[in-house]
């Protein structure tokens, strides 16, 4: 168990180090809350925006796809998992329970 936790933290550290958006000089801004279970935090870097999405509930929660596009995230991917962020038919992205995504533009 300890090895899995350490490996996860090491991975998170590598991803964090690879994202200039997370430099201390880049201000974090909490965006308007669309769903009370999702905390959206944007960091606007000259390379583009990085949107942190944090689901603090034990249920799947939506975040509007339109908000991603407003931030210029037209080809969004989660930098932590290196997976594309897909909108569903209702134009929302659905965050799993207790999840956190660092969304950047993959283009």
BELBEL-V781863 format. One record per backbone hydrogen bond with DSSP energy under -0.5 kcal/mol. CO is the residue of the C=O (numbers start at 1). NH is the residue of the N-H. E is the energy in kcal/mol with one decimal. If there is no record, write none. Layout:
CO;NH;E  CO;NH;E
This chain:
1;5;-2.1  2;6;-2.7  3;7;-2.8  4;8;-2.4  5;9;-2.4  6;10;-2.7  7;11;-2.4  8;12;-2.4  9;13;-2.3  10;14;-2.1  11;15;-2.5  12;16;-2.6  13;17;-2.3  14;18;-1.3  15;19;-0.6  16;19;-1.2  18;20;-0.7  19;22;-1.8  20;23;-1.8  23;26;-2.0  25;27;-0.7  27;44;-0.6  29;42;-2.9  32;34;-0.6  35;38;-2.1  37;56;-2.5  38;40;-0.7  39;41;-0.5  39;54;-1.7  40;31;-2.4  41;52;-3.9  42;29;-2.4  43;45;-0.8  43;50;-1.9  45;48;-2.3  48;45;-1.6  50;43;-2.2  50;52;-0.6  51;53;-0.6  51;103;-3.2  52;41;-2.7  53;55;-0.5  53;101;-2.6  54;39;-2.6  54;56;-0.8  57;98;-2.0  61;95;-3.2  63;93;-3.0  64;67;-0.7  64;68;-1.0  65;69;-2.0  66;70;-2.2  67;71;-1.2  68;71;-0.6  68;73;-2.5  69;72;-1.8  71;49;-0.5  72;74;-1.4  73;76;-0.5  75;106;-3.2  76;85;-2.7  77;79;-0.7  77;104;-2.5  78;82;-2.2  78;83;-0.8  83;78;-3.0  84;86;-0.7  88;91;-2.2  91;65;-3.3  91;66;-0.5  92;88;-3.0  93;63;-2.1  93;95;-0.6  95;61;-2.0  96;99;-1.3  99;55;-2.6  101;53;-2.6  101;103;-0.7  102;79;-3.3  103;51;-2.8  104;77;-2.5  104;106;-0.5
